[in-house]
C-alpha cells in the first residue's frame, strides 16, 4: 500500500502535540500518583470542548480514522489520560443512532464513552422481549469512566440482533480496577437493567465487531505513541551517558538496541496506518488488517519498552523517571481490546 500522511494530518498532529507539550500530562499527574486513579484535568475538559475533536468521525466534520489515529498517537506519546479515541467512537455511534445526547457529546458538554463485552469472552448480554430489552453482565475494561457522564452500551442478543443503550453513570455499577497503568483510570461496568420502548435502539449487523476493531486499533496506536517517545528518550540518554570515558551510544550493542527499537516502531506505525485505512474503507479485509496490526504493534511496542529499560539501566527503574510510566501504559495496552495471542488466532481464522 502506497500511503503517506497529508499536510493537513501532519499539521493536525503537530497542533495536538503542541497543546500536550504546554499541558504536560505526566507533569500534571505526578503530584497525585499515590492518591488514586488518574482523572481528567480542567484543561483536558476545556480542550475537548474548544477543539471539537470529539466529533472528528461524524459526518459534519468528515474526518477519517487516519486523522484520529495521528491524534491518538500523540496522546499516547504524552501519557495523556484523555480517552480521545473512545469519545470519538461514541460520538460517531450517537450520530448513527440519531440519539438526543449527540450534540452534547460532540461538543464535550457531556462525556459519553462506549462499553462492550470483552472481545475474547463476552459477558455483556441483551434479552429482547417485544418492546423491552434486558441488558445484563459485565463490560470489558474502559478508560476514563470516572469522568464520564453517560455510557453507551453495545451488546448482542442470542438471536444475533445488536443493540445499544445510553445510560447515565448512576444507572450502572462501576468497579475501578488497579492496574499497572498509572496514567489512566480503568474500570468495568456491571449492569442489570430492563429498558422500555424508546430507551434502547437496534444497530446494523456488524456494528459491534466494527467498534471492537476501532478500539483495538486505537489501543495499539496509543502504545505506539508511548513506544516512539521511549525511542527518543533512549537515544537521547545513550548519547549523554558516559561509560569508560565514552558515550554508551558509541558501543555497538547499544547501537543495535536503538536501531531495533526504531525499526520496530516504524514498522508498527506502517501496519497501524494500514489498519486505520481499512477502517475507513471498511472492506472484507478490515478485521485481518486490524488483527495483523494489533498483534504486531502489541508485541513490538512491548519489546521496545523492555529494551528501553535495559539501555537506561538503573535510572530506568527510578520513580522519578518517565520511563516506567510509559512502560506500564504499553503493557496494559498490550492486554486490552484483544491480546496479541487473540489477534494472532483471529488472523489465522480470517
Order of alpha helices (4+ residues) and beta strands (2+ residues): alpha-alpha-alpha-alpha-alpha-alpha-beta-beta-beta-beta-beta-beta-beta-beta-beta-alpha-beta-beta-alpha-alpha-alpha-alpha
